[in-house]
Every structure is written in structure tokens, then in C-alpha cells.
Amino acid sequence: MARGAILSRSPLGAKVYIYGQAHLRTLLVSLGRIWHAPLSSIMTTAVIGIALALPCGLYVLLANLQSIAGGWDNTASISLFLKIDTPPATARDVAAKIDQRGDVKNVRLISAAEAMAEFQESSGFGDALDKLERNPLPPVLVVTPAAGARRALPANALLAALRTLPDVDLAQLDMEWLQRLQAIMDIARRGVTSIAILLGLAVLLIVGNTIRLEIHNRREEIEVTKLVGATDGYVRRPFLYGGVWYGLLGGVLAWLLVGGALLLIDGPAAHLALLYRADHQLIGPGIKGTLLLLGTGAALGLLGSWLAVGRHLSAIEPR
């Protein structure tokens, strides 16, 4: 009843309905052909899944490292060692002046007496330090940069500005190691992108070769179909959908492999975080990453099949 209503209302609606039905039928038929050749389909899907899982897993690893480094950003600071003879009132004035800067989050003053007490507790030389006639440690200002000043350039600019203060004897940036880590991660991110491009090309070759073999095996069927008047689009359609299925199934397998790897390292990662007294949970691909993975797999499968079909199918003509 519904189909008759659609066909009777408008010719355009009838064409859209028939076109959609044809594509849906071809989509299911192409999946059935994959299902009826389990061994070759599993091997092709496995290779595609592994090729997609490697860059996806590396991106997830970088995302976790970036999350951990982001947490370490909050601990990055600049230590300002004031002159030894700086009076406590002057040290407080310097701290208040620095705290008014827009690129500074907060300033903590450690007096000379507090620095000595902390050093005695941590060094184990308490008895020897008690015999000193005067405290050799200076007051220290621990400056935490604002969120926008924790990258390399603004942090170094802040360090240079604080170093010029008249009461500052020594200024030390305690986040240089974090900046080196960020630089290494930038290099790793570009390396992963290069690997992803190369493996994407490998997926194109895998799908293209698989579709080429299918075209060769179904050569006689294609010739008969063209002989009875089938258009090139009709003949091409099942092979294109077959490539989409291979890419999509490979993306599903890649998602399972990445998820399994995260489950394997979840326990050791939690133990490591506990040793460092950190509260960090592993980050997975997430909904956005999963959709991107599946979409990339399907797109690569479609492109690979389209290249193979365009090259090999046009050479087949009925004799």
C-alpha cells in the first residue's frame, strides 16, 4: 500500500524509491558474496584491520601521553632565588609585584628559614646544618605561569622578564624537560601521520587487488550482464559496495584490536599511575575516534575498489 502510494504520487518519488531499492539490494548482495567466501574474506579483512589498527593505536597512545603531559603542565614552575640578604618584607613586595602580571597564575614565597627547615628534613644532615652560624639559603619565589604561558616561547619570555628584577639572583625554569617532551611528542605525532598515510595506501592496494581478483573470477558473468544491456554503473555497483564492506569490516576489526590492547595494558598502567600517585585513566578512541576509524576504513575501501573497477572493468566487453 505504501509503495503504491509513493509510486502514484510523483514520478520523481518513484525514481528515488526504485533507485534506493536497487542500491540496498546490491549492498546486501555484495555482503552475501563476502559471507560466502569466508577464508579469503577473513584474510583480507584481517590485513586491513591490522593496517588500520596500528596508526589508530599510536594515536590513542599519543592522546594518553598528551593527557598526562597536560596534567604535568600544572606543576611546571619558575624558581626565583633572591639574594641572600633580601629582607622578608622586600621578598613579599617582589612576590606581590610578580603576582600582578597577567601571565602569572600565582606566586608562592618560601622564606630562608622555611627553605632551611625543608632542606634539613629532606637531606638527612640536620645535625650538621644546626652547627652553621648563618643560614646560607636565600628566599625563593615559586612562580606558576598562567595557562597561556606554559608553552616554550611565552615561558622563556616570562623567565627572561623575571630574571631582570633587581632582587633576583638566579632564575630557573622547571619545565624545560616538559617542553622537550612536548617537542618529542610533536615529532612522534608527525611520524604517526606518515605511518597512517603509508598504511592507508597499503589498504588501497589490498582492496584494489581483492576487487581485481573478483572481477577476473566473474569475467564471464560480467560479459553476459553487459550483453543483455546492463549499464556500466549497474555492473560497477556491487564491486564498489564490496570495497566499502571490506573497509568497514576492517575498521571494526581495528577497533576491536585497539580495545583489546587497551584492556591488556590497563592493569599495568593503573599500577604505574599509583606508583607516581597520579589518577589517570586510559583514554580510548571514543565515539568520535570510532566513527572516524570506521569512516576512514569505508572510504579507503570505496576508493580502492573504485580505482580497481575503473582500470579493469572497462577492459571487459562482450565478444
Number of C-alpha atoms within 10 A of each C-alpha: 6 7 10 9 11 16 17 11 10 10 11 11 14 17 13 13 14 14 12 12 12 13 15 12 12 19 19 15 15 20 17 12 13 17 13 10 10 11 11 13 16 16 11 20 24 18 18 29 25 20 23 29 25 18 23 24 21 19 20 20 17 18 18 17 17 15 16 17 16 13 14 12 18 13 11 20 25 21 20 25 20 25 17 16 12 14 13 14 9 12 21 17 11 19 20 15 11 19 18 12 13 11 18 20 17 17 21 15 19 19 19 21 14 15 18 20 13 12 15 16 11 10 9 10 11 14 9 9 17 12 8 9 7 8 13 13 18 21 24 24 24 20 25 23 27 17 12 12 18 22 16 15 11 15 24 17 12 19 20 12 11 20 17 12 14 10 18 20 14 14 21 15 16 16 20 16 11 18 18 12 15 18 13 11 17 13 12 15 16 11 14 19 15 13 16 20 13 14 19 20 14 18 27 26 18 22 29 24 17 22 25 20 14 13 20 15 11 11 16 14 13 20 16 14 17 17 13 9 8 13 11 13 8 14 17 18 17 21 25 23 23 27 30 27 22 31 34 25 23 29 30 19 21 29 25 14 19 22 15 12 12 18 13 11 12 14 11 11 15 15 13 13 15 12 9 8 9 13 10 15 13 17 14 19 19 10 9 8 15 17 14 15 23 21 16 17 30 22 17 26 31 25 20 26 31 22 18 24 21 11 12 14 18 10 9 14 14 13 6
